[in-house]
Amino acid sequence: MTNEIHTEKFLRLNDVLERTGLSRSYIYKSVNDGTFPTPRKVGGRASVWLESELEYWMQSIAGLKGAGE
């Protein structure tokens, strides 16, 4: 039996913009619509996205994951 350790990475808005190629306004509109991963508050005004959630979203948009996953 192996113990796998998954290291989660936090992404700031600039990282999300760079990885997705989307605009800031489109990301926040999509968050409000429920069609984009929701950022997490980590401080007073600081928000981050979980890398795993962003990767899953990108794969689902590209059709790389099944609808039931």
N, C-alpha and C positions, 0 to 999 in steps of 0.2 A: 504494500500500500504506500502510495506517495502522497505527501502533503504539498499541495500546490498553493502558492501564495500569489494572489493577484494584487498588484500594486495599482491603485487607482490614481489617475492624474487629474488635477484640476486645471481647467483651461479658462483663461480670462477672455474677455470679449475680443480683444485683438487677435488672439489665437483662433477663436471660433471664426472670425471674419476671414482670416488667412486660409484656414482649412476648408471652409465651405465656398468661399468666393461670393458670399451673399453680402448684402448691405446691412448696416446696423438697423435701419428702419424696418427692413423686411424680416430680420430675425425677431425683433421685438413684436412686430405685428403677428408673426407666426406663433410666438410664445403665447400671446393673448388669445389667438385662435385655437390653441391647443394642438397645433400641428408641428411644433418644434420643441425639443427638450427644454424644460424649465430650468433656469439658473438657480443656484443655491446661494443664500446669503451667508457669507463667512466673516462679516465684520460690519461696521457701521454702514458704509456705502459699497463695500466690495461684494461682487457676485462672481460666481464661477460656474462653469458647466462641468459635468463629469465626462471625462473622455470616453468612457464606455457607452454612455447614453448618446453622445454625439456620433460615435462610430456606428452604433446600431441604427440610428436615424439615417445616416448617410447610406448605409448598406440597404436599408429598406426602400429608400428613394430610388436607388440604382437597380432595385429588383433582385438583389443578391440574397435576400432572406425571404423565406416563405411568409405568407400573411399570418399563419398561425404561430409563428415563433415569437 
